[in-house]
């Protein structure tokens, strides 16, 4: 995933249909969720390891943390 600057652009290769339209997250929150799911998918052993993920107040919501 990368970010394309400009009008009508933004996170590229973001699963908007699933995170935003189906589950009701914002596009900003969807970036976090998509990156975490990619991290787990690419980790040997299925992503059962512990991770520390740092977020700022732009990404945080009660729904996201739940």
C-alpha positions, 0 to 999 in steps of 0.5 A, a space after each residue: 500500500 502507498 499513498 498517492 497525493 492529489 485530488 481524488 487520491 489517497 491510500 492505494 490498494 486499500 480494501 475500501 469495500 471491506 473496511 469502510 463500506 462493509 464494516 463502517 470504519 473511516 478511510 484513515 482507520 482502514 489504513 491501520 486495519 489494512 496494514 495490520 492484516 497485511 502484517 499478520 498475513 506476511 508473518 511466518 507462523 500466521 501472525 501469532 506473535 505480539 506486536 506494538 503498534 503506535 497510533 496518534 489521535 488521527 487514527 484512534 476511535 473507540 470502534 477501532 480499538 475494540 
